[in-house]
Amino acid sequence: EIKARQASEGLTDGEQDRSEEVWLRIVRLMELRQREFHDKKHDSHESKEHRELREEIQQLHEKLQAHKTKLREDLGLTAKEVKKDPTVNELDERFRTLCEMGGA
């Protein structure tokens, strides 16, 4: 649309390409394309990180539950005794930290 207007004013193609108005439009389009590319790349990267974090949270939760079950069934500990177990406390603290980071 800019070039059509400039052509009607009698400017040659070379003069149109060198005009400030055309250059500003070209620069703006390049910025938009770069931003769009960056956003797509960032979104896919972020979703991959988020997915990996969710998987890690799930694995940690399963490990925590398995350890609690083992303590209750194999060693006959009560729920209060299981809560005092250092391994349970460590796993539970890591689980809570990851949940806060991942928003799970």
C-alpha contacts under 8 A as a table, 3 or more apart, distances in Angstrom:
res1	aa1	res2	aa2	distance
1	E	4	A	5.07
1	E	5	R	6.25
2	I	5	R	5.22
2	I	6	Q	6.20
2	I	21	E	7.81
2	I	22	V	7.01
3	K	6	Q	4.95
3	K	7	A	5.93
3	K	16	Q	6.29
3	K	22	V	7.59
4	A	7	A	5.06
4	A	8	S	6.26
5	R	8	S	5.17
5	R	9	E	6.44
6	Q	9	E	4.94
6	Q	10	G	6.52
6	Q	11	L	5.69
6	Q	16	Q	6.53
7	A	10	G	5.03
7	A	11	L	5.17
7	A	12	T	6.67
7	A	13	D	7.69
7	A	16	Q	7.64
8	S	11	L	7.48
11	L	15	E	5.84
11	L	16	Q	6.14
12	T	15	E	5.20
12	T	16	Q	6.13
13	D	16	Q	5.00
13	D	17	D	6.15
14	G	17	D	5.13
14	G	18	R	6.29
15	E	18	R	5.14
15	E	19	S	6.20
16	Q	19	S	5.27
16	Q	22	V	6.99
17	D	22	V	6.25
17	D	23	W	7.14
18	R	22	V	7.19
18	R	23	W	6.90
19	S	22	V	5.53
19	S	23	W	6.38
20	E	23	W	5.05
20	E	24	L	6.04
21	E	24	L	5.25
21	E	25	R	6.37
22	V	25	R	5.13
22	V	26	I	6.18
23	W	26	I	5.00
23	W	27	V	6.07
24	L	27	V	5.16
24	L	28	R	6.10
25	R	28	R	5.07
25	R	29	L	6.19
26	I	29	L	5.15
26	I	30	M	6.20
27	V	30	M	5.10
27	V	31	E	6.22
28	R	31	E	5.10
28	R	32	L	6.24
29	L	32	L	5.08
29	L	33	R	6.16
30	M	33	R	5.14
30	M	34	Q	6.08
31	E	34	Q	5.09
31	E	35	R	6.04
32	L	35	R	5.09
32	L	36	E	6.07
33	R	36	E	5.07
33	R	37	F	6.12
34	Q	37	F	5.12
34	Q	38	H	6.04
35	R	38	H	5.00
35	R	39	D	6.01
36	E	39	D	5.11
36	E	40	K	6.22
37	F	40	K	5.26
37	F	41	K	6.16
38	H	41	K	5.11
38	H	42	H	5.88
39	D	42	H	4.98
39	D	43	D	5.88
40	K	43	D	5.15
40	K	44	S	6.26
41	K	44	S	5.39
41	K	45	H	6.15
42	H	45	H	5.06
42	H	46	E	5.88
43	D	46	E	5.05
43	D	47	S	6.01
44	S	47	S	5.16
44	S	48	K	6.13
45	H	48	K	5.11
45	H	49	E	6.31
46	E	49	E	5.08
46	E	50	H	6.06
47	S	50	H	4.87
47	S	51	R	5.94
48	K	51	R	5.05
48	K	52	E	6.17
49	E	52	E	5.11
49	E	53	L	6.11
50	H	53	L	5.06
50	H	54	R	6.20
50	H	102	G	6.87
51	R	54	R	5.11
51	R	55	E	6.26
52	E	55	E	5.07
52	E	56	E	6.19
53	L	56	E	5.06
53	L	57	I	6.16
53	L	98	L	7.60
53	L	102	G	6.46
54	R	57	I	5.02
54	R	58	Q	6.13
54	R	102	G	6.90
54	R	104	A	7.37
55	E	58	Q	5.05
55	E	59	Q	6.17
56	E	59	Q	5.14
56	E	60	L	6.09
57	I	60	L	5.13
57	I	61	H	6.08
57	I	95	F	6.42
57	I	98	L	6.37
57	I	99	C	6.87
58	Q	61	H	5.10
58	Q	62	E	6.24
59	Q	62	E	5.14
59	Q	63	K	6.15
60	L	63	K	5.02
60	L	64	L	6.07
60	L	91	L	7.23
60	L	95	F	6.35
61	H	64	L	5.07
61	H	65	Q	6.17
61	H	95	F	6.69
62	E	65	Q	5.16
62	E	66	A	6.05
63	K	66	A	5.11
63	K	67	H	6.12
64	L	67	H	5.20
64	L	68	K	6.25
64	L	88	V	6.60
64	L	91	L	6.08
64	L	92	D	6.96
65	Q	68	K	5.12
65	Q	69	T	6.11
66	A	69	T	5.09
66	A	70	K	6.10
67	H	70	K	5.04
67	H	71	L	6.23
67	H	88	V	7.26
68	K	71	L	5.15
68	K	72	R	6.23
68	K	82	V	6.50
68	K	88	V	7.06
69	T	72	R	5.15
69	T	73	E	5.94
70	K	73	E	5.31
70	K	74	D	5.37
70	K	75	L	7.18
71	L	74	D	5.65
71	L	75	L	5.14
71	L	76	G	6.51
71	L	77	L	5.93
71	L	82	V	6.70
72	R	75	L	5.81
72	R	76	G	4.73
72	R	77	L	4.71
72	R	78	T	6.34
72	R	79	A	7.51
72	R	82	V	7.25
73	E	76	G	5.27
73	E	77	L	7.48
77	L	81	E	5.76
77	L	82	V	6.24
78	T	81	E	5.15
78	T	82	V	6.18
79	A	82	V	5.05
79	A	83	K	6.31
80	K	83	K	5.20
80	K	84	K	6.61
81	E	84	K	5.18
81	E	85	D	6.63
82	V	85	D	5.26
82	V	88	V	7.09
83	K	88	V	6.56
83	K	89	N	6.81
84	K	88	V	7.50
84	K	89	N	7.05
85	D	88	V	5.33
85	D	89	N	6.29
86	P	89	N	5.02
86	P	90	E	6.10
87	T	90	E	5.08
87	T	91	L	6.11
88	V	91	L	5.19
88	V	92	D	5.87
89	N	92	D	5.08
89	N	93	E	6.03
90	E	93	E	5.22
90	E	94	R	6.29
91	L	94	R	5.17
91	L	95	F	6.02
92	D	95	F	4.96
92	D	96	R	6.14
93	E	96	R	5.19
93	E	97	T	6.19
94	R	97	T	5.10
94	R	98	L	6.15
95	F	98	L	5.26
95	F	99	C	6.12
96	R	99	C	5.03
96	R	100	E	6.23
97	T	100	E	5.21
97	T	101	M	6.35
98	L	101	M	5.03
98	L	102	G	5.95
99	C	102	G	5.09
99	C	103	G	5.44
99	C	104	A	4.86
100	E	103	G	5.23
100	E	104	A	6.94
